[in-house]
C-alpha cells in the first residue's frame, strides 16, 4: 500500500547496551503502551496527491493544499480524528466513498503562503466534477474559523451527523464549486448548526434538514439555494447583534413534518418560497411559528398546502408584494382538505388564493384554492391590499385576499387603501365568516372586526354571535346575521348578489349607526327581532349631528328597543322630528318597538311611528348651584363612557 504522506510512530529497536529495567518498570512501560497507542497522522502537502483504497484510518488529517482520492470506497468508510482542514481536495473516483470526521475538526482555511490558495477546503466527486459521489460526515464537533470554507463539487455531500455540532464562526458558510455541481448539505437528527460570526454565513447550496436544528448566536445565516426541511427547528436569535433577521431564506424551501421556528427573526427574500406540505418521515405538515417572520420581496411566497397547518404564535408579516398563498386546497370530497392558518399572535399581510378553475398554483384537486383561518382570542390579524401583478411574472392567484372558513375570536382589521399613491383597496373574500368569543370571557378577549373606509369583506355567509363589528367600508354577503354583540360604523352592509333575495337578520345585537354620529346603510331588507338600536342625537341634522340607520329595502322590526340618547348638551324643541330609521316602508306590527329617551339636561316626551321620533314636550331639569360642579364631572364620565368607535 502507498503510504506517501502517512507517518506513523514506530518503536526504536532494542540495543544490547540498553539499560536494564526491573520487572515493575517493564510492566509500567507496557501498561502505558497499552493505554496510549501510537496515533496515525496524514499530512497532505501542497501539490501532493494521495490515493487511498478501501477503508482507511487517516488518523489526524492535516490538509495543506494537496489532494486525497478514495478509489474504492465501497469497502467501507474511511475515518479521520481531530482533523485540521486548511486547503485542498478530497475526492472520490471509481466508486462512491465516505469520510467520517471524529473528535474535533478544525476548518480554518489556508495560511501557508502564496502557493496555497485561500479559496477554501474542497470536498468533491473529483477535481474534474466526475459522477462519483462522496459523503464527508461530521461525527463530532467542527469549527469553521479564519478563512475556512467548504466548497462542495460534483455529487459531494457534507453531512452533520446525528448529535453532532457544526460551528460557523467566520461568516463564510458553504458554496458549490460550480452551478452544475449536485452538491448539498445535510443536517441530521439531533445535530446543530451554530452561527456565531459577526456578518452573514451563506449556504449557497441546497440544504437537507432532517430532524436537525439551525441556531444563530450572533451574525446571521442565509440559506440561499433552497432546501428540504423535515421535522426541523430554527432558532434565529442574534443575542444583541446587529442583524434584525437571524435566518433568511432564498430559493425554494419545502417544510414537512413538525416544524418549529423559535425566537428571533426570519425572513424570506424576493421570488423565494417556503412550501408547507405533507410529507417527510411521518407524512405531517404542522409548523409551530413562534418567531418574527417577514415574507418580503416581490412575489415571495409562504405556501400552505392541503391538510397543512401553520400555527402562528409569534409575528407573521408580508410586505413588498410578498404573500401567504394557498396551494392545492380543493373542495373535492376525495381530495385532501384545505390548509389551516391558526393565528394566536399577530398577522399582517396578504392571504392569497383563487376561486377560478385552474388558476391556483399547483391546484390539482378542484376549482377552489383557499385556506381556512382561526384567529384566536387575544390575537391580531390585519389584511393588506393585494398588489397588482407584474405582467412578466404572473402569479396565477387572485387580486384579493381569499379565505375559506374564517373563525374570529380575536381582532381583525380590513384597512381599505393603505398606500394612497397606488389607490388599491383591501378586499377580503371568504366562504364563511364567524365571529364568536371562545372560552371563558375576559376583559380583553372580545372579538372585533373593523372594516375601514374603502375596505371590503365579501362573504358567502356572515354570522356574529358575540363581538363588535365596525363597518366603515363595505360588508356584503348572501346571508348576514348579527345575533349578539354590537354593530356600528358609517359604511354599507348589503347582499353579495346585489339583489333582495334574502334578509339581513339581526337578533339581540346593539346597533349604533355612525361613529358618533353618522349613517349606517343596509343595502337590502332588514329583519330585526329583539334588536337594540342605540341612536345618539347631538343636533337636528341627520348623519352629521345625529345617528341614522338607512335601509334600502323593507325594515321589519319586532320586539326591538330604540334608545334615543341626547348628547353634547343638546336639548330639542317641542315639535322637532328625528328620523332615526329610513326605510321603504317600515313594517309595523303590534308594539314593534319600545322607545327609551335619555337626557341629562331635560325630560323629553314624544311618540314614534316606528322610524321617527316626534318631540311633544320638553322640560328642563333644574340643578341647584351646588350641583353644577358635580354635574360637570358626571357629564364628563358619561361622555367617556359612550360606546367605543
C-alpha positions, 0 to 999 in steps of 0.5 A: 500500500502507498503510504506517501504522506502517512507517518506513523510512530514506530518503536526504536529497536532494542540495543544490547547496551540498553539499560536494564529495567526491573520487572515493575518498570517493564510492566509500567512501560507496557501498561502505558503502551497499552493505554496510549497507542501510537496515533496515525497522522496524514499530512497532505502537502501542497501539490501532493496527491494521495490515493487511498483504497478501501477503508482507511484510518487517516488518523489526524488529517492535516490538509495543506493544499494537496489532494486525497482520492478514495478509489474504492470506497465501497469497502467501507468508510474511511475515518479521520480524528481531530482533523485540521482542514486548511486547503485542498481536495478530497475526492472520490473516483471509481466508486462512491466513498465516505469520510467520517470526521471524529473528535474535533475538526478544525476548518480554518482555511489556508495560511501557508503562503502564496502557493496555497490558495485561500479559496477554501477546503474542497470536498468533491466527486473529483477535481474534474466534477466526475459522477462519483459521489462522496459523503464527508460526515461530521461525527463530532464537533467542527469549527469553521474559523479564519478563512475556512470554507467548504466548497462542495463539487460534483455529487459531494455531500457534507453531512452533520451527523446525528448529535453532532455540532457544526460551528460557523464562526467566520461568516463564510458558510458553504458554496458549490464549486460550480452551478452544475455541481449536485452538491448539498448539505445535510443536517441530521437528527439531533445535530446543530448548526451554530452561527456565531460570526459577526456578518452573514454565513451563506449556504449557497447550496441546497440544504437537507434538514432532517430532524436537525436544528439551525441556531444563530448566536450572533451574525446571521445565516442565509440559506440561499439555494433552497432546501428540504426541511423535515421535522426541523427547528430554527432558532434565529436569535442574534443575542444583541447583534446587529442583524434584525433577521437571524435566518433568511431564506432564498430559493425554494424551501419545502417544510414537512413534518413538525416544524418549529421556528423559535425566537428571533427573526426570519425572513424570506427574500424576493421570488423565494418560497417556503412550501408547507406540505405533507410529507417527510418521515411521518407524512405531517405538515404542522409548523409551530411559528413562534418567531418574527417572520417577514415574507418580503420581496416581490412575489415571495411566497409562504405556501400552505398546502392541503391538510397543512397547518401553520400555527402562528404564535409569534409575528407573521408579516408580508410586505413588498408584494410578498404573500401567504398563498394557498396551494392545492386546497380543493373542495373535492370530497376525495381530495385532501382538505384545505390548509389551516392558518391558526393565528394566536399572535399577530398577522399582517399581510396578504392571504392569497388564493383563487376561486377560478378553475385552474388558476391556483398554483399547483391546484390539482384537486378542484376549482377552489384554492383557499385556506381556512383561518382561526384567529384566536382570542387575544390575537391580531390579524390585519389584511393588506391590499393585494398588489397588482401583478407584474405582467412578466411574472404572473402569479396565477392567484387572485387580486384579493385576499381569499379565505375559506372558513374564517373563525374570529375570536380575536381582532381583525382589521380590513384597512381599505387603501393603505398606500394612497399613491397606488389607490388599491383597496383591501378586499377580503373574500371568504366562504364563511365568516364567524365571529364568536368569543371562545372560552371563558370571557375576559376583559380583553378577549372580545372579538372585533372586526373593523372594516375601514373606509374603502375596505371590503369583506365579501362573504358567502355567509356572515354570522356574529354571535358575540363581538363588535363589528365596525363597518366603515367600508363595505360588508356584503354577503348572501346571508348576514346575521348579527345575533349578539354583540354590537354593530356600528360604523358609517359604511354599507352592509348589503347582499353579495348578489346585489339583489333582495333575495334574502334578509339581513337578520339581526337578533339581540345585537346593539346597533349604533349607526355612525361613529358618533354620529353618522349613517349606517346603510343596509343595502337590502331588507332588514329583519330585526327581532329583539334588536337594540338600536342605540341612536345618539342625537347631538343636533337636528341634522341627520348623519352629521349631528345625529345617528341614522340607520338607512335601509334600502329595502323593507325594515321589519322590526319586532320586539326591538328597543330604540334608545334615543340618547341626547348628547353634547348638551343638546336639548330639542324643541317641542315639535322637532322630528328625528328620523332615526330609521329610513326605510321603504316602508317600515313594517309595523306590527303590534308594539314593534318597538319600545322607545327609551329617551335619555337626557341629562339636561331635560325630560323629553316626551314624544311618540314614534311611528316606528322610524321617527321620533316626534318631540311633544314636550320638553322640560328642563331639569333644574340643578341647584348651584351646588350641583353644577360642579358635580354635574360637570364631572358626571357629564364628563364620565358619561361622555367617556363612557359612550360606546367605543368607535 
